[in-house]
Amino acid sequence: MRNAMAIALDGTRQNEVPIGALIVRGNSIIAGANNRTVRDQDATAHAEMIAIRDASEWLDRWRLDDCTLYVTLEPCAMCAGASDIRGSITLPRFKVALLAKSARECYRSFSSLAG
C-alpha cells in the first residue's frame, strides 16, 4: 500500500488527481500507475485502467486471476467494470488503501458493497 500511496503522490506533482494503483502477483509488483487523464487528455486514463493494461502486457494475457489490485481510492464504475470485481473474471482480489485500517478490512468492506 505504501508503494501505491507513493505513486498517487507522484501524480500530484503532475497536476493529476492523486490516485495510485499497483498490481501484484505473488510477492512481485508487476504494474503500477497513477492517473494520467490530464497529461494524456484521455478520460479513461485512470490509474487502475493503466495498471491493468500494463500488467496484461507484462504477463501477455488478459486474465489477471492470480493477481491483486491495490488502489488508493475505491474504483469508479469504469475501473470496477474493467477489473470485473463482482464476477472475479479479470482481477478477483483487490484492496483499497483508504477505506479502512487494514487490507483485510478493506477487502471485506468493498466486497459487501459489491455483492
N, C-alpha and C positions, 0 to 999 in steps of 0.2 A: 504494500500500500504506500509505503514511503516513496517508492520509485514513481508510482502513479501521481502522487502529490507533487513531486519534483517536476514531472513532465507538465502537469497543469500549470504550475507556477512559471515555467518557461514560456508557456503560451501568453501569459500576461505581458511579458516583455515584447511580444509581437502584436500587442493590442487585440488579442483574441479572448474569447470567453475562457476562463481558466478551468478547463476540463481535461483530465488526462485519462488515458486508457492503456492497459497492458494486457497482453495475452501470454499466459504462462502454460507451458507443457512440462509436466514433471516438476523439476526444480529450475527450469530454464525459461528466461524471458525470451520469447520468440518475436514479439512485436510490441511496439509502444508508439503512441501518438498523442498529440494534443489537437484541439480544434484548429482548423485551418480555413474556416469559412470566409474570413476577411482576406487573408493572404491569397487564397485561390479564387476568390469571388465565386464560391460554389456553396449553395445552401446545404448540400449533402456531405460536406467535408467535416463531419463530426468526428471526434476522437475515436469513438467506438468503431465507426464505419472504416476509418483509415486503418485502425489496428486489425480489424477483421480481414480487410483486403491484404495487408502486409503479411499476416500470419498464413493466410491461404496461399499466397505466393511463395512464402518460405517453405511451407510443407508440400507445395504442389498438389493441393486438394482443397475442396470447398468445405468438407465436413471437418469441424474442429471439435469433435465429440470427446477428445481426450485432453482438451484444453480448458482453462479457466480464464474468464474475462474479469479483470479488476478495473473498476471505473470510479472516479471521484464524485460522481453525481448519478442519481438514478437515471437510466437511459430514457430518452424520449421515445415516442411511439415508433418513429422510423428505425431507431437503433435497436429497440427491443424486438421489432419485427425482423430486422436483419439477423439478429442472433437467435431468433425464434425461441425465446426463453421458455414459453409455455410448452411447446412441443418437443423441446430438447433435441432438435434436429442438428442445428449448427453448433451451438455452444450450450451444453447442458448445465454448466456451472458458471456462476459469476458472483462477484462480491462488490458491493458498493461501499466506498470508504466512509461517507459522511452520514449514513442513515443511523448508525448505531455505534456502540463502543467496541464491539468485536466483529470479526469477519463472520463468525457463526451466527451471531445475532442479525447481521446484515442479510445474510442468505435467507434466514427464516422470515424476517420481516417482509422482504420483497416477494418471497415465494407465496406467502399468504395473500398478498395483493394480486399476484398474477394468477392465482387459482391452482 
